[in-house]
Amino acid sequence: MNNCVKKVVLLVVAVFAFMNGWGQANVLEQQKKEFEQGKRDIDFLASYIANLKESKDRQALSRALDCYIVLLPEEQRYAEQSVQDFISYIDYQESQVCLDYIKNWDKLTLSEEQVKQMSPKMEVMILWPVFHWMTSPAEKKPAQPDCEEIVLLLENNNVAAVSPTCKTLLEMWQLYKRKDIDKMVKLFVGMLQSGGSVSGIVDIGVIGYLVNYLLEETSVSQAQEIQSALENLLKDDSLERSKASLLKGWNDDFTGKILLGEE
């Protein structure tokens, strides 16, 4: 008899757990639909985010948290919990939180480790519109992104999470749009001389596109200026192999351009 009772209890518990999970899944699916339809009130987002954290749906959680944090009052938006949520969960390339944190960098109280964690995330978000434009096929290219606001914010706000190299790439992009070769060359040479480096897919993609443009459009004297900076860097035997390989490739390209131009 006791065994029968135990089996019934276990069966009831299993059915309850199943129905509870099924009910939560239905709620989450409904919330996803409402979110996609534009529902953004803060109580709804808080509930939606709690359910998404349970479901492990990283992509949807990233978007929902991005919307939620920017709606919070300042004392919560720049508090430890929101910063940690940004670091841990938000990977949305068009992040509103990223832009808001750049605009209000002085309101954040961050440890050195948090700045280090935010850096690659923020740089990808900042460069993504440019990278997306560069890598889109010609027939599907969006409008060229304008990064002037970000450039000015980074210049004025001393955002420690964004490297000088990332700032230079954005400035070079703005100059590319204006076809200002002289200033592009100066910025690129300055970046090389300062030891700036790229390592991620996005920043390597952006610098690769801009360097190819310079390779096509620079005069022989401008190419010589770039090649001279590259040669000086390549004298350093302590360079990481991947960085040395990238620099050597550029050096060979500009050397070839110079030789062809001098014939």
Helices and strands as residue ranges (DSSP letters): H 2-36, H 42-55, H 58-71, H 74-77, H 80-89, H 96-103, G 105-107, H 112-135, G 138-140, H 148-157, H 164-178, H 181-193, H 201-217, H 220-234, H 241-262
